[in-house]
Amino acid sequence: MTEQNLIDGELARVLEILEQVKELNKMIGLHQNQSKDSFMISQYEDMKSRFLEDLKEILQHYEIEVTIKDKAA
């Protein structure tokens, strides 16, 4: 795999992660405001954390350091 293909793949993955986080934010908001289902909220927040860790790892390849702020903090 060439370096350009790797970069293109990483950029596509960044966009995919951002879309996933956007949708997870919607689902978290829905459950916080309507169902109050704490189990589902924690599941979506866990998924979001994993996506953000993936994003952080990709951005490190570009020498971009990211700190993920815990919403509960």
mmJSON file of the N, C-alpha and C atoms, coordinates in Angstrom:
{"data_MODEL":{"atom_site":{
"group_PDB":["ATOM","ATOM","ATOM","ATOM","ATOM","ATOM","ATOM","ATOM","ATOM","ATOM","ATOM","ATOM","ATOM","ATOM","ATOM","ATOM","ATOM","ATOM","ATOM","ATOM","ATOM","ATOM","ATOM","ATOM","ATOM","ATOM","ATOM","ATOM","ATOM","ATOM","ATOM","ATOM","ATOM","ATOM","ATOM","ATOM","ATOM","ATOM","ATOM","ATOM","ATOM","ATOM","ATOM","ATOM","ATOM","ATOM","ATOM","ATOM","ATOM","ATOM","ATOM","ATOM","ATOM","ATOM","ATOM","ATOM","ATOM","ATOM","ATOM","ATOM","ATOM","ATOM","ATOM","ATOM","ATOM","ATOM","ATOM","ATOM","ATOM","ATOM","ATOM","ATOM","ATOM","ATOM","ATOM","ATOM","ATOM","ATOM","ATOM","ATOM","ATOM","ATOM","ATOM","ATOM","ATOM","ATOM","ATOM","ATOM","ATOM","ATOM","ATOM","ATOM","ATOM","ATOM","ATOM","ATOM","ATOM","ATOM","ATOM","ATOM","ATOM","ATOM","ATOM","ATOM","ATOM","ATOM","ATOM","ATOM","ATOM","ATOM","ATOM","ATOM","ATOM","ATOM","ATOM","ATOM","ATOM","ATOM","ATOM","ATOM","ATOM","ATOM","ATOM","ATOM","ATOM","ATOM","ATOM","ATOM","ATOM","ATOM","ATOM","ATOM","ATOM","ATOM","ATOM","ATOM","ATOM","ATOM","ATOM","ATOM","ATOM","ATOM","ATOM","ATOM","ATOM","ATOM","ATOM","ATOM","ATOM","ATOM","ATOM","ATOM","ATOM","ATOM","ATOM","ATOM","ATOM","ATOM","ATOM","ATOM","ATOM","ATOM","ATOM","ATOM","ATOM","ATOM","ATOM","ATOM","ATOM","ATOM","ATOM","ATOM","ATOM","ATOM","ATOM","ATOM","ATOM","ATOM","ATOM","ATOM","ATOM","ATOM","ATOM","ATOM","ATOM","ATOM","ATOM","ATOM","ATOM","ATOM","ATOM","ATOM","ATOM","ATOM","ATOM","ATOM","ATOM","ATOM","ATOM","ATOM","ATOM","ATOM","ATOM","ATOM","ATOM","ATOM","ATOM","ATOM","ATOM","ATOM","ATOM","ATOM","ATOM","ATOM","ATOM","ATOM","ATOM","ATOM","ATOM"],
"id":[1,2,3,4,5,6,7,8,9,10,11,12,13,14,15,16,17,18,19,20,21,22,23,24,25,26,27,28,29,30,31,32,33,34,35,36,37,38,39,40,41,42,43,44,45,46,47,48,49,50,51,52,53,54,55,56,57,58,59,60,61,62,63,64,65,66,67,68,69,70,71,72,73,74,75,76,77,78,79,80,81,82,83,84,85,86,87,88,89,90,91,92,93,94,95,96,97,98,99,100,101,102,103,104,105,106,107,108,109,110,111,112,113,114,115,116,117,118,119,120,121,122,123,124,125,126,127,128,129,130,131,132,133,134,135,136,137,138,139,140,141,142,143,144,145,146,147,148,149,150,151,152,153,154,155,156,157,158,159,160,161,162,163,164,165,166,167,168,169,170,171,172,173,174,175,176,177,178,179,180,181,182,183,184,185,186,187,188,189,190,191,192,193,194,195,196,197,198,199,200,201,202,203,204,205,206,207,208,209,210,211,212,213,214,215,216,217,218,219],
"type_symbol":["N","C","C","N","C","C","N","C","C","N","C","C","N","C","C","N","C","C","N","C","C","N","C","C","N","C","C","N","C","C","N","C","C","N","C","C","N","C","C","N","C","C","N","C","C","N","C","C","N","C","C","N","C","C","N","C","C","N","C","C","N","C","C","N","C","C","N","C","C","N","C","C","N","C","C","N","C","C","N","C","C","N","C","C","N","C","C","N","C","C","N","C","C","N","C","C","N","C","C","N","C","C","N","C","C","N","C","C","N","C","C","N","C","C","N","C","C","N","C","C","N","C","C","N","C","C","N","C","C","N","C","C","N","C","C","N","C","C","N","C","C","N","C","C","N","C","C","N","C","C","N","C","C","N","C","C","N","C","C","N","C","C","N","C","C","N","C","C","N","C","C","N","C","C","N","C","C","N","C","C","N","C","C","N","C","C","N","C","C","N","C","C","N","C","C","N","C","C","N","C","C","N","C","C","N","C","C","N","C","C","N","C","C","N","C","C","N","C","C"],
"label_atom_id":["N","CA","C","N","CA","C","N","CA","C","N","CA","C","N","CA","C","N","CA","C","N","CA","C","N","CA","C","N","CA","C","N","CA","C","N","CA","C","N","CA","C","N","CA","C","N","CA","C","N","CA","C","N","CA","C","N","CA","C","N","CA","C","N","CA","C","N","CA","C","N","CA","C","N","CA","C","N","CA","C","N","CA","C","N","CA","C","N","CA","C","N","CA","C","N","CA","C","N","CA","C","N","CA","C","N","CA","C","N","CA","C","N","CA","C","N","CA","C","N","CA","C","N","CA","C","N","CA","C","N","CA","C","N","CA","C","N","CA","C","N","CA","C","N","CA","C","N","CA","C","N","CA","C","N","CA","C","N","CA","C","N","CA","C","N","CA","C","N","CA","C","N","CA","C","N","CA","C","N","CA","C","N","CA","C","N","CA","C","N","CA","C","N","CA","C","N","CA","C","N","CA","C","N","CA","C","N","CA","C","N","CA","C","N","CA","C","N","CA","C","N","CA","C","N","CA","C","N","CA","C","N","CA","C","N","CA","C","N","CA","C","N","CA","C","N","CA","C","N","CA","C","N","CA","C"],
"label_alt_id":[null,null,null,null,null,null,null,null,null,null,null,null,null,null,null,null,null,null,null,null,null,null,null,null,null,null,null,null,null,null,null,null,null,null,null,null,null,null,null,null,null,null,null,null,null,null,null,null,null,null,null,null,null,null,null,null,null,null,null,null,null,null,null,null,null,null,null,null,null,null,null,null,null,null,null,null,null,null,null,null,null,null,null,null,null,null,null,null,null,null,null,null,null,null,null,null,null,null,null,null,null,null,null,null,null,null,null,null,null,null,null,null,null,null,null,null,null,null,null,null,null,null,null,null,null,null,null,null,null,null,null,null,null,null,null,null,null,null,null,null,null,null,null,null,null,null,null,null,null,null,null,null,null,null,null,null,null,null,null,null,null,null,null,null,null,null,null,null,null,null,null,null,null,null,null,null,null,null,null,null,null,null,null,null,null,null,null,null,null,null,null,null,null,null,null,null,null,null,null,null,null,null,null,null,null,null,null,null,null,null,null,null,null,null,null,null,null,null,null],
"label_comp_id":["MET","MET","MET","THR","THR","THR","GLU","GLU","GLU","GLN","GLN","GLN","ASN","ASN","ASN","LEU","LEU","LEU","ILE","ILE","ILE","ASP","ASP","ASP","GLY","GLY","GLY","GLU","GLU","GLU","LEU","LEU","LEU","ALA","ALA","ALA","ARG","ARG","ARG","VAL","VAL","VAL","LEU","LEU","LEU","GLU","GLU","GLU","ILE","ILE","ILE","LEU","LEU","LEU","GLU","GLU","GLU","GLN","GLN","GLN","VAL","VAL","VAL","LYS","LYS","LYS","GLU","GLU","GLU","LEU","LEU","LEU","ASN","ASN","ASN","LYS","LYS","LYS","MET","MET","MET","ILE","ILE","ILE","GLY","GLY","GLY","LEU","LEU","LEU","HIS","HIS","HIS","GLN","GLN","GLN","ASN","ASN","ASN","GLN","GLN","GLN","SER","SER","SER","LYS","LYS","LYS","ASP","ASP","ASP","SER","SER","SER","PHE","PHE","PHE","MET","MET","MET","ILE","ILE","ILE","SER","SER","SER","GLN","GLN","GLN","TYR","TYR","TYR","GLU","GLU","GLU","ASP","ASP","ASP","MET","MET","MET","LYS","LYS","LYS","SER","SER","SER","ARG","ARG","ARG","PHE","PHE","PHE","LEU","LEU","LEU","GLU","GLU","GLU","ASP","ASP","ASP","LEU","LEU","LEU","LYS","LYS","LYS","GLU","GLU","GLU","ILE","ILE","ILE","LEU","LEU","LEU","GLN","GLN","GLN","HIS","HIS","HIS","TYR","TYR","TYR","GLU","GLU","GLU","ILE","ILE","ILE","GLU","GLU","GLU","VAL","VAL","VAL","THR","THR","THR","ILE","ILE","ILE","LYS","LYS","LYS","ASP","ASP","ASP","LYS","LYS","LYS","ALA","ALA","ALA","ALA","ALA","ALA"],
"label_asym_id":["A","A","A","A","A","A","A","A","A","A","A","A","A","A","A","A","A","A","A","A","A","A","A","A","A","A","A","A","A","A","A","A","A","A","A","A","A","A","A","A","A","A","A","A","A","A","A","A","A","A","A","A","A","A","A","A","A","A","A","A","A","A","A","A","A","A","A","A","A","A","A","A","A","A","A","A","A","A","A","A","A","A","A","A","A","A","A","A","A","A","A","A","A","A","A","A","A","A","A","A","A","A","A","A","A","A","A","A","A","A","A","A","A","A","A","A","A","A","A","A","A","A","A","A","A","A","A","A","A","A","A","A","A","A","A","A","A","A","A","A","A","A","A","A","A","A","A","A","A","A","A","A","A","A","A","A","A","A","A","A","A","A","A","A","A","A","A","A","A","A","A","A","A","A","A","A","A","A","A","A","A","A","A","A","A","A","A","A","A","A","A","A","A","A","A","A","A","A","A","A","A","A","A","A","A","A","A","A","A","A","A","A","A","A","A","A","A","A","A"],
"label_entity_id":["1","1","1","1","1","1","1","1","1","1","1","1","1","1","1","1","1","1","1","1","1","1","1","1","1","1","1","1","1","1","1","1","1","1","1","1","1","1","1","1","1","1","1","1","1","1","1","1","1","1","1","1","1","1","1","1","1","1","1","1","1","1","1","1","1","1","1","1","1","1","1","1","1","1","1","1","1","1","1","1","1","1","1","1","1","1","1","1","1","1","1","1","1","1","1","1","1","1","1","1","1","1","1","1","1","1","1","1","1","1","1","1","1","1","1","1","1","1","1","1","1","1","1","1","1","1","1","1","1","1","1","1","1","1","1","1","1","1","1","1","1","1","1","1","1","1","1","1","1","1","1","1","1","1","1","1","1","1","1","1","1","1","1","1","1","1","1","1","1","1","1","1","1","1","1","1","1","1","1","1","1","1","1","1","1","1","1","1","1","1","1","1","1","1","1","1","1","1","1","1","1","1","1","1","1","1","1","1","1","1","1","1","1","1","1","1","1","1","1"],
"label_seq_id":[1,1,1,2,2,2,3,3,3,4,4,4,5,5,5,6,6,6,7,7,7,8,8,8,9,9,9,10,10,10,11,11,11,12,12,12,13,13,13,14,14,14,15,15,15,16,16,16,17,17,17,18,18,18,19,19,19,20,20,20,21,21,21,22,22,22,23,23,23,24,24,24,25,25,25,26,26,26,27,27,27,28,28,28,29,29,29,30,30,30,31,31,31,32,32,32,33,33,33,34,34,34,35,35,35,36,36,36,37,37,37,38,38,38,39,39,39,40,40,40,41,41,41,42,42,42,43,43,43,44,44,44,45,45,45,46,46,46,47,47,47,48,48,48,49,49,49,50,50,50,51,51,51,52,52,52,53,53,53,54,54,54,55,55,55,56,56,56,57,57,57,58,58,58,59,59,59,60,60,60,61,61,61,62,62,62,63,63,63,64,64,64,65,65,65,66,66,66,67,67,67,68,68,68,69,69,69,70,70,70,71,71,71,72,72,72,73,73,73],
"pdbx_PDB_ins_code":[null,null,null,null,null,null,null,null,null,null,null,null,null,null,null,null,null,null,null,null,null,null,null,null,null,null,null,null,null,null,null,null,null,null,null,null,null,null,null,null,null,null,null,null,null,null,null,null,null,null,null,null,null,null,null,null,null,null,null,null,null,null,null,null,null,null,null,null,null,null,null,null,null,null,null,null,null,null,null,null,null,null,null,null,null,null,null,null,null,null,null,null,null,null,null,null,null,null,null,null,null,null,null,null,null,null,null,null,null,null,null,null,null,null,null,null,null,null,null,null,null,null,null,null,null,null,null,null,null,null,null,null,null,null,null,null,null,null,null,null,null,null,null,null,null,null,null,null,null,null,null,null,null,null,null,null,null,null,null,null,null,null,null,null,null,null,null,null,null,null,null,null,null,null,null,null,null,null,null,null,null,null,null,null,null,null,null,null,null,null,null,null,null,null,null,null,null,null,null,null,null,null,null,null,null,null,null,null,null,null,null,null,null,null,null,null,null,null,null],
"Cartn_x":[0.854,0.0,0.902,0.62,1.435,1.078,1.975,1.738,0.477,0.244,-0.943,-2.233,-2.222,-3.401,-3.651,-2.558,-2.679,-3.282,-2.792,-3.32,-4.785,-5.137,-6.534,-7.415,-6.922,-7.666,-7.842,-6.804,-6.889,-7.871,-7.845,-8.772,-10.217,-10.432,-11.777,-12.22,-11.301,-11.623,-11.956,-11.23,-11.522,-12.949,-13.32,-14.678,-15.714,-15.427,-16.342,-16.529,-15.435,-15.501,-16.317,-16.078,-16.831,-18.325,-18.689,-20.103,-20.69,-19.917,-20.381,-20.588,-19.644,-19.754,-20.973,-21.205,-22.379,-23.661,-23.775,-24.965,-25.075,-23.938,-23.962,-24.401,-23.957,-24.384,-25.899,-26.474,-27.931,-28.607,-28.084,-28.686,-28.531,-27.386,-27.17,-28.174,-28.314,-29.265,-30.692,-31.045,-32.382,-32.665,-31.725,-31.932,-31.845,-31.046,-30.978,-32.272,-32.86,-34.022,-35.36,-35.409,-36.708,-36.831,-36.0,-36.193,-35.527,-34.53,-33.778,-33.16,-32.878,-32.327,-30.81,-30.387,-28.97,-28.091,-28.627,-27.848,-27.529,-28.529,-28.313,-27.375,-27.533,-26.659,-25.213,-24.98,-23.598,-23.05,-23.911,-23.469,-23.038,-23.866,-23.528,-22.288,-22.153,-20.976,-19.711,-19.818,-18.678,-18.274,-19.25,-18.962,-18.281,-18.803,-18.235,-16.782,-16.51,-15.138,-14.195,-14.663,-13.813,-13.538,-14.561,-14.356,-13.369,-13.499,-12.608,-11.168,-10.99,-9.632,-9.041,-9.851,-9.396,-8.985,-9.805,-9.508,-8.213,-8.047,-6.823,-5.585,-5.69,-4.568,-4.214,-5.231,-4.988,-4.324,-4.818,-4.286,-2.846,-2.433,-1.043,-0.089,-0.556,0.271,0.605,-0.242,-0.038,0.568,1.082,1.691,0.71,-0.548,-1.595,-1.955,-1.732,-2.053,-3.448,-4.267,-5.651,-5.891,-6.58,-7.014,-8.52,-8.986,-10.42,-10.938,-11.833,-12.388,-13.581,-13.534,-14.657,-15.78,-16.948,-18.085,-18.483,-18.259,-18.636,-17.687,-16.521,-15.513,-15.824],
"Cartn_y":[-1.176,0.0,1.242,2.164,3.361,4.319,5.273,6.271,7.087,7.417,8.199,7.427,6.128,5.302,5.233,5.14,5.101,6.4,7.527,8.83,8.949,8.567,8.62,7.757,6.586,5.7,6.304,6.957,7.599,8.763,9.527,10.662,10.175,9.112,8.536,8.032,7.431,6.927,8.082,9.203,10.376,10.855,10.957,11.389,10.396,9.134,8.094,8.192,8.379,8.504,9.728,10.852,12.069,11.878,11.188,10.896,9.995,8.997,8.087,8.842,9.723,10.501,11.42,12.015,12.883,12.106,10.898,10.078,9.606,9.264,8.845,9.989,11.199,12.362,12.516,12.286,12.356,11.303,10.086,9.001,9.232,9.739,10.05,11.109,12.16,13.221,12.712,11.849,11.27,10.521,9.682,8.886,9.732,10.786,11.666,12.445,12.864,13.737,13.012,11.825,11.165,9.914,8.939,7.653,7.59,8.418,8.408,7.027,6.29,4.941,5.032,4.94,5.123,4.027,2.815,1.742,2.076,2.512,2.855,4.063,5.035,6.206,5.768,4.904,4.452,3.642,2.864,2.09,3.012,4.021,4.971,5.796,6.174,6.933,6.089,4.789,3.891,3.781,3.633,3.566,4.858,5.981,7.272,7.375,6.928,6.967,6.138,4.966,4.116,4.769,5.388,6.097,7.25,7.979,9.121,8.672,7.522,6.983,6.616,6.046,5.737,7.021,8.046,9.328,9.906,9.838,10.347,9.637,8.336,7.553,7.967,8.153,8.574,9.945,10.867,12.228,12.28,11.326,11.269,11.051,10.384,10.194,11.529,12.535,13.876,14.822,14.227,14.982,15.978,15.542,16.333,15.615,16.299,15.715,16.168,15.213,15.484,15.027,15.867,15.491,15.333,14.181,13.917,14.238,15.205,15.673,14.802,14.251,13.456,14.4,14.178,15.06,15.098,13.997,13.938,14.736,15.031,15.748,17.216],
"Cartn_z":[0.0,0.0,0.0,-0.871,-0.949,0.178,0.414,1.459,1.155,-0.107,-0.475,-0.18,-0.473,-0.168,1.329,2.105,3.556,4.068,3.554,3.957,3.58,2.361,1.926,2.828,3.192,4.077,5.459,5.961,7.269,7.238,6.171,6.063,5.982,5.237,5.154,6.526,7.257,8.6,9.551,9.45,10.28,10.025,8.757,8.428,8.944,8.815,9.293,10.811,11.522,12.977,13.377,12.705,13.03,12.799,11.74,11.477,12.566,12.967,14.023,15.335,15.679,16.906,16.847,15.691,15.512,15.788,15.237,15.444,16.896,17.493,18.893,19.799,19.494,20.278,20.226,19.052,18.916,19.793,19.749,20.524,22.03,22.437,23.849,24.292,23.497,23.809,23.89,22.955,22.939,24.241,24.642,25.851,27.121,27.091,28.259,28.43,27.326,27.381,27.382,26.785,26.65,27.507,27.26,27.931,29.31,29.518,30.799,31.072,30.013,30.117,30.322,31.58,31.896,31.292,31.154,30.54,29.084,28.334,26.929,26.804,27.676,27.653,27.855,28.836,29.094,27.92,27.262,26.1,24.955,24.681,23.616,23.977,25.237,25.654,25.547,25.841,25.691,24.222,23.344,21.906,21.446,21.904,21.538,22.004,23.218,23.749,22.894,22.459,21.616,20.267,19.676,18.414,18.594,19.688,19.919,20.161,20.786,20.957,19.599,18.718,17.355,16.63,16.77,16.135,16.675,17.966,18.611,18.053,17.884,17.357,15.925,15.104,13.718,13.682,14.491,14.485,14.976,15.797,16.246,15.076,14.026,12.834,12.169,12.42,11.862,12.894,13.986,15.083,15.686,15.808,16.445,17.735,18.842,20.138,20.554,20.929,21.289,22.71,23.476,24.813,24.766,25.193,25.196,26.581,26.611,27.877,28.243,29.442,29.941,30.318,29.748,29.985,31.45,32.173,33.58,34.464,33.954,34.75,34.884],
"occupancy":[1.0,1.0,1.0,1.0,1.0,1.0,1.0,1.0,1.0,1.0,1.0,1.0,1.0,1.0,1.0,1.0,1.0,1.0,1.0,1.0,1.0,1.0,1.0,1.0,1.0,1.0,1.0,1.0,1.0,1.0,1.0,1.0,1.0,1.0,1.0,1.0,1.0,1.0,1.0,1.0,1.0,1.0,1.0,1.0,1.0,1.0,1.0,1.0,1.0,1.0,1.0,1.0,1.0,1.0,1.0,1.0,1.0,1.0,1.0,1.0,1.0,1.0,1.0,1.0,1.0,1.0,1.0,1.0,1.0,1.0,1.0,1.0,1.0,1.0,1.0,1.0,1.0,1.0,1.0,1.0,1.0,1.0,1.0,1.0,1.0,1.0,1.0,1.0,1.0,1.0,1.0,1.0,1.0,1.0,1.0,1.0,1.0,1.0,1.0,1.0,1.0,1.0,1.0,1.0,1.0,1.0,1.0,1.0,1.0,1.0,1.0,1.0,1.0,1.0,1.0,1.0,1.0,1.0,1.0,1.0,1.0,1.0,1.0,1.0,1.0,1.0,1.0,1.0,1.0,1.0,1.0,1.0,1.0,1.0,1.0,1.0,1.0,1.0,1.0,1.0,1.0,1.0,1.0,1.0,1.0,1.0,1.0,1.0,1.0,1.0,1.0,1.0,1.0,1.0,1.0,1.0,1.0,1.0,1.0,1.0,1.0,1.0,1.0,1.0,1.0,1.0,1.0,1.0,1.0,1.0,1.0,1.0,1.0,1.0,1.0,1.0,1.0,1.0,1.0,1.0,1.0,1.0,1.0,1.0,1.0,1.0,1.0,1.0,1.0,1.0,1.0,1.0,1.0,1.0,1.0,1.0,1.0,1.0,1.0,1.0,1.0,1.0,1.0,1.0,1.0,1.0,1.0,1.0,1.0,1.0,1.0,1.0,1.0,1.0,1.0,1.0,1.0,1.0,1.0],
"B_iso_or_equiv":[0.0,0.0,0.0,0.0,0.0,0.0,0.0,0.0,0.0,0.0,0.0,0.0,0.0,0.0,0.0,0.0,0.0,0.0,0.0,0.0,0.0,0.0,0.0,0.0,0.0,0.0,0.0,0.0,0.0,0.0,0.0,0.0,0.0,0.0,0.0,0.0,0.0,0.0,0.0,0.0,0.0,0.0,0.0,0.0,0.0,0.0,0.0,0.0,0.0,0.0,0.0,0.0,0.0,0.0,0.0,0.0,0.0,0.0,0.0,0.0,0.0,0.0,0.0,0.0,0.0,0.0,0.0,0.0,0.0,0.0,0.0,0.0,0.0,0.0,0.0,0.0,0.0,0.0,0.0,0.0,0.0,0.0,0.0,0.0,0.0,0.0,0.0,0.0,0.0,0.0,0.0,0.0,0.0,0.0,0.0,0.0,0.0,0.0,0.0,0.0,0.0,0.0,0.0,0.0,0.0,0.0,0.0,0.0,0.0,0.0,0.0,0.0,0.0,0.0,0.0,0.0,0.0,0.0,0.0,0.0,0.0,0.0,0.0,0.0,0.0,0.0,0.0,0.0,0.0,0.0,0.0,0.0,0.0,0.0,0.0,0.0,0.0,0.0,0.0,0.0,0.0,0.0,0.0,0.0,0.0,0.0,0.0,0.0,0.0,0.0,0.0,0.0,0.0,0.0,0.0,0.0,0.0,0.0,0.0,0.0,0.0,0.0,0.0,0.0,0.0,0.0,0.0,0.0,0.0,0.0,0.0,0.0,0.0,0.0,0.0,0.0,0.0,0.0,0.0,0.0,0.0,0.0,0.0,0.0,0.0,0.0,0.0,0.0,0.0,0.0,0.0,0.0,0.0,0.0,0.0,0.0,0.0,0.0,0.0,0.0,0.0,0.0,0.0,0.0,0.0,0.0,0.0,0.0,0.0,0.0,0.0,0.0,0.0,0.0,0.0,0.0,0.0,0.0,0.0],
"pdbx_formal_charge":[null,null,null,null,null,null,null,null,null,null,null,null,null,null,null,null,null,null,null,null,null,null,null,null,null,null,null,null,null,null,null,null,null,null,null,null,null,null,null,null,null,null,null,null,null,null,null,null,null,null,null,null,null,null,null,null,null,null,null,null,null,null,null,null,null,null,null,null,null,null,null,null,null,null,null,null,null,null,null,null,null,null,null,null,null,null,null,null,null,null,null,null,null,null,null,null,null,null,null,null,null,null,null,null,null,null,null,null,null,null,null,null,null,null,null,null,null,null,null,null,null,null,null,null,null,null,null,null,null,null,null,null,null,null,null,null,null,null,null,null,null,null,null,null,null,null,null,null,null,null,null,null,null,null,null,null,null,null,null,null,null,null,null,null,null,null,null,null,null,null,null,null,null,null,null,null,null,null,null,null,null,null,null,null,null,null,null,null,null,null,null,null,null,null,null,null,null,null,null,null,null,null,null,null,null,null,null,null,null,null,null,null,null,null,null,null,null,null,null],
"auth_seq_id":[1,1,1,2,2,2,3,3,3,4,4,4,5,5,5,6,6,6,7,7,7,8,8,8,9,9,9,10,10,10,11,11,11,12,12,12,13,13,13,14,14,14,15,15,15,16,16,16,17,17,17,18,18,18,19,19,19,20,20,20,21,21,21,22,22,22,23,23,23,24,24,24,25,25,25,26,26,26,27,27,27,28,28,28,29,29,29,30,30,30,31,31,31,32,32,32,33,33,33,34,34,34,35,35,35,36,36,36,37,37,37,38,38,38,39,39,39,40,40,40,41,41,41,42,42,42,43,43,43,44,44,44,45,45,45,46,46,46,47,47,47,48,48,48,49,49,49,50,50,50,51,51,51,52,52,52,53,53,53,54,54,54,55,55,55,56,56,56,57,57,57,58,58,58,59,59,59,60,60,60,61,61,61,62,62,62,63,63,63,64,64,64,65,65,65,66,66,66,67,67,67,68,68,68,69,69,69,70,70,70,71,71,71,72,72,72,73,73,73],
"auth_comp_id":["MET","MET","MET","THR","THR","THR","GLU","GLU","GLU","GLN","GLN","GLN","ASN","ASN","ASN","LEU","LEU","LEU","ILE","ILE","ILE","ASP","ASP","ASP","GLY","GLY","GLY","GLU","GLU","GLU","LEU","LEU","LEU","ALA","ALA","ALA","ARG","ARG","ARG","VAL","VAL","VAL","LEU","LEU","LEU","GLU","GLU","GLU","ILE","ILE","ILE","LEU","LEU","LEU","GLU","GLU","GLU","GLN","GLN","GLN","VAL","VAL","VAL","LYS","LYS","LYS","GLU","GLU","GLU","LEU","LEU","LEU","ASN","ASN","ASN","LYS","LYS","LYS","MET","MET","MET","ILE","ILE","ILE","GLY","GLY","GLY","LEU","LEU","LEU","HIS","HIS","HIS","GLN","GLN","GLN","ASN","ASN","ASN","GLN","GLN","GLN","SER","SER","SER","LYS","LYS","LYS","ASP","ASP","ASP","SER","SER","SER","PHE","PHE","PHE","MET","MET","MET","ILE","ILE","ILE","SER","SER","SER","GLN","GLN","GLN","TYR","TYR","TYR","GLU","GLU","GLU","ASP","ASP","ASP","MET","MET","MET","LYS","LYS","LYS","SER","SER","SER","ARG","ARG","ARG","PHE","PHE","PHE","LEU","LEU","LEU","GLU","GLU","GLU","ASP","ASP","ASP","LEU","LEU","LEU","LYS","LYS","LYS","GLU","GLU","GLU","ILE","ILE","ILE","LEU","LEU","LEU","GLN","GLN","GLN","HIS","HIS","HIS","TYR","TYR","TYR","GLU","GLU","GLU","ILE","ILE","ILE","GLU","GLU","GLU","VAL","VAL","VAL","THR","THR","THR","ILE","ILE","ILE","LYS","LYS","LYS","ASP","ASP","ASP","LYS","LYS","LYS","ALA","ALA","ALA","ALA","ALA","ALA"],
"auth_asym_id":["A","A","A","A","A","A","A","A","A","A","A","A","A","A","A","A","A","A","A","A","A","A","A","A","A","A","A","A","A","A","A","A","A","A","A","A","A","A","A","A","A","A","A","A","A","A","A","A","A","A","A","A","A","A","A","A","A","A","A","A","A","A","A","A","A","A","A","A","A","A","A","A","A","A","A","A","A","A","A","A","A","A","A","A","A","A","A","A","A","A","A","A","A","A","A","A","A","A","A","A","A","A","A","A","A","A","A","A","A","A","A","A","A","A","A","A","A","A","A","A","A","A","A","A","A","A","A","A","A","A","A","A","A","A","A","A","A","A","A","A","A","A","A","A","A","A","A","A","A","A","A","A","A","A","A","A","A","A","A","A","A","A","A","A","A","A","A","A","A","A","A","A","A","A","A","A","A","A","A","A","A","A","A","A","A","A","A","A","A","A","A","A","A","A","A","A","A","A","A","A","A","A","A","A","A","A","A","A","A","A","A","A","A","A","A","A","A","A","A"],
"auth_atom_id":["N","CA","C","N","CA","C","N","CA","C","N","CA","C","N","CA","C","N","CA","C","N","CA","C","N","CA","C","N","CA","C","N","CA","C","N","CA","C","N","CA","C","N","CA","C","N","CA","C","N","CA","C","N","CA","C","N","CA","C","N","CA","C","N","CA","C","N","CA","C","N","CA","C","N","CA","C","N","CA","C","N","CA","C","N","CA","C","N","CA","C","N","CA","C","N","CA","C","N","CA","C","N","CA","C","N","CA","C","N","CA","C","N","CA","C","N","CA","C","N","CA","C","N","CA","C","N","CA","C","N","CA","C","N","CA","C","N","CA","C","N","CA","C","N","CA","C","N","CA","C","N","CA","C","N","CA","C","N","CA","C","N","CA","C","N","CA","C","N","CA","C","N","CA","C","N","CA","C","N","CA","C","N","CA","C","N","CA","C","N","CA","C","N","CA","C","N","CA","C","N","CA","C","N","CA","C","N","CA","C","N","CA","C","N","CA","C","N","CA","C","N","CA","C","N","CA","C","N","CA","C","N","CA","C","N","CA","C","N","CA","C","N","CA","C","N","CA","C","N","CA","C","N","CA","C"],
"pdbx_PDB_model_num":[1,1,1,1,1,1,1,1,1,1,1,1,1,1,1,1,1,1,1,1,1,1,1,1,1,1,1,1,1,1,1,1,1,1,1,1,1,1,1,1,1,1,1,1,1,1,1,1,1,1,1,1,1,1,1,1,1,1,1,1,1,1,1,1,1,1,1,1,1,1,1,1,1,1,1,1,1,1,1,1,1,1,1,1,1,1,1,1,1,1,1,1,1,1,1,1,1,1,1,1,1,1,1,1,1,1,1,1,1,1,1,1,1,1,1,1,1,1,1,1,1,1,1,1,1,1,1,1,1,1,1,1,1,1,1,1,1,1,1,1,1,1,1,1,1,1,1,1,1,1,1,1,1,1,1,1,1,1,1,1,1,1,1,1,1,1,1,1,1,1,1,1,1,1,1,1,1,1,1,1,1,1,1,1,1,1,1,1,1,1,1,1,1,1,1,1,1,1,1,1,1,1,1,1,1,1,1,1,1,1,1,1,1,1,1,1,1,1,1]
}}}
